[in-house]
Amino acid sequence: MPRVYADANIPSGVVAFMRTRLAWDVFFVLEHDELRRARDVEHYRLARQLGRTLVTLDHDYEDDRLFPAAEGAGVIVFTAPDEIRLRRLLVRADRELFRAAGATPLPLEGRKVLWDTGGPDGLPDDGDGET
């Protein structure tokens, strides 16, 4: 079961989708009063400490000076125009990343992926010409 850390930018309906439809173990920031107003760097560190891939819509996490990839448990920065398309991206991430053959509990440990409707940027190409 994928273990993810959903920051405050992920809509609660999408978190419910991750839990019910994808069967992910989701730590959702907005369910923890003490974390609601925490800084991004605190979320980044806590995701690592809890052993969870950070999923977000916040492009601030792309800044390697503030969020060095090597110090993280893995980050996916999603870009989607609406919740329906975000859910589609999550289904792809579930299939292509978290439940892919040979997937580890932290498939992006030490890495970041930017994932939009065109596909992930930052994952190795498997040679089939698709992302």
N, C-alpha and C positions, 0 to 999 in steps of 0.2 A: 504494500500500500504506500503510495507516494506521501511523503511528509513535507508539507509546504507551510511557509510563513506568509500570510496575506497581509499586506500593509493597508493603511487606511484609504488608499486610493482604489482598492478593489471594491466594487459595489456588493452590498450584502446579499443581493439576489444571486450574484455570481458565486459567492462563497457557498451559498446553499447548493448551487449546481455542482460545485466541486465536491461537496460532501455526499450528496445524494446520488447524482448521476455518474460521477467519476469515482466515487468511493475513496476520495483522498482524505487523509488526516490533515485537517487545516487548523492552524493556529491563527486566529483572526484578531488583529490588533484592536479593533473596535469593541471586542468583547472583554477587554481588559482595561478598566478605567485608568490604571496607572501608566498605560502605554499610549493612550489616545493622543496625547500631545508631545510624545517623545520625539526627539530629533531623528532624522533618517539614520545617522551614524549609530544611534542606539539600536535601532531596528536591525541594521546590518550586523552588528555584533551579536545581538540576541539570536538572530536566525542561525548564525554560526554555532553559538553556544548550545542551542536546542537541536542542532543537526537537521535543519530544515532548509529547503530551497526557497529563497525569497522570490515571491511573485508580486509584480507591481505594474502600475501604469506610469510611474514616476520616472521620468528620464534623467533626473538628477543622479540616479545610481550609475549612469554611464561614466561619470567622472572618476577616473582611476586614481586621481590624487586623493580624493575623499574616500573612495571605496575601492581599494586595491583588490583586484580579482583574486589574487593569491591568498588573501586573508578571509575570503568569504566561503560560505557553504554552497555557493552557486546562486545566480540571479537570472531571472527571466524578466525583461522589461517588455511588456506587451504594448502594442499600439493597435487600437481598434476603434472605429467610429461609433460603435454602439454595443450594447450588451449581447445582442444576438451574435454578432461577429466575434466578440471576445470569447463567447462560449465555444464557437467553432475552433478558435485558436487553441483553447484549452483542451478540446478533444484531440486535436492534432498533437499537442504537447504530451498528452497522456499516452497516445499510441506511439509516437516517434521518439519520445525521450524517456518518460518514466516507466513504460511497460515494454520497451523495445528489448529484443533478445540481448541478454548480457547486461542489462541496465543494473547499475549499482544503486544503493539507497540514496546516494547524493550524486546523481549523474552529471551535475555541473560543478562539482566541488572545484574551487579555484578558477572558475570561469564565469563569464556573463554572456547572455544571449539576448539579442534584440529581436523580437518576434512580432511581425506585422502580418497583414493579410497576404503578403507576397511570400511569406515563409520565414524561417529563422535565419538570422545573420549571426554567425559565430559558432555554428555547429559544423563539424567536419563534413565535407561532401562525401557521400558513399559511392560516388562514381557513376550514378545512374542518370546524371544530368538534371535531376530535380532536387529541390530543397524541401 
